[in-house]
Amino acid sequence: MTPPLAAPARRAWNWVLDWVRSTPGTHIWLLIIGITSLVIASASEGLEQFLLHRTSSNIHELNEHPVPSLLISGFWIEQPGSFLLYAVMFELVHANVERWMGSWRWLLTVGAAHVAATLASQELVLLAIEGHQLPRSMTHVVDIGVSYGLAAAAGVLTYRLPSPWRYGYLVGLLAFFGVPLATGATFTDFGHAIALTMGFACWPLTPAARVGPSDVAAGDDSGGAAGAGAGAGPPPPPGRQE
């Protein structure tokens, strides 16, 4: 006799497997961050500081190892204790965007935003150092993390949400990233603003930008890893340049 909870448990397990299979990039990325977080958590203070600086995409590392520093910095977080929060954000934001857009379009969006925001924010630091507004030690500042890619994914997720939720989400998103930028912004806040803007600019990569009127009328919303279907297309992105 089958236990009464066996069937629901099996369905839940199958749902989890399908979710992970349809969003491989998100979960591989999250797995690597989990491993690097364990490394940081178990390291001595000296080793921790060495790893954080060596894997940063700061001015020094960008000059010495430009490509590796841009790539590696996206797989570490400074506070291992915040891993669970990032895991939740990955599931809510990255996984939904990857499932909707498809893995390659999602990767292009978050990868380009991570690189552009990192380079632009570090250029801002360099200009501030040359203008004697920041100490030269800032060339070795710890600049790691996944927040730029997350900001870009959060931006493009705007187009996935139906009305009227889309507009409330957009207001909250602009407030979350805009208030720090307007009140004593750091180079990281500047990078977040660039990444968010790039997320908005990736409207043409979304399924909603590619569906025809008949698809919209039919309410096609297949989702999936390939990003073949979408719901009703959202309005043009805010501030989009033609």
Buried (B, 14 or more C-beta within 10 A) or exposed (E): EEEEEEEEEEEEEEEEEEBBEBBEBBBEBBEEBBEBBEBBEEBEEEEBEEBBBBBBBBBBBBEEBEEBBBBBBBBBBBEBEEBEEBBEBBBEBBBBBBBBBBBBBBBBBBBBBBBBBBBBBBBBBBEBBEEEEBEEEBBEBBBBBBBBBBBBBBBBBBBBBEEEEBBEBBEEBBEEBBEBBEEEBEBBBBBBBBBBBBBBBBBEBBBBBBBEEEBBEEEBBEBEBBBBBBBBBBEEBEEEEE
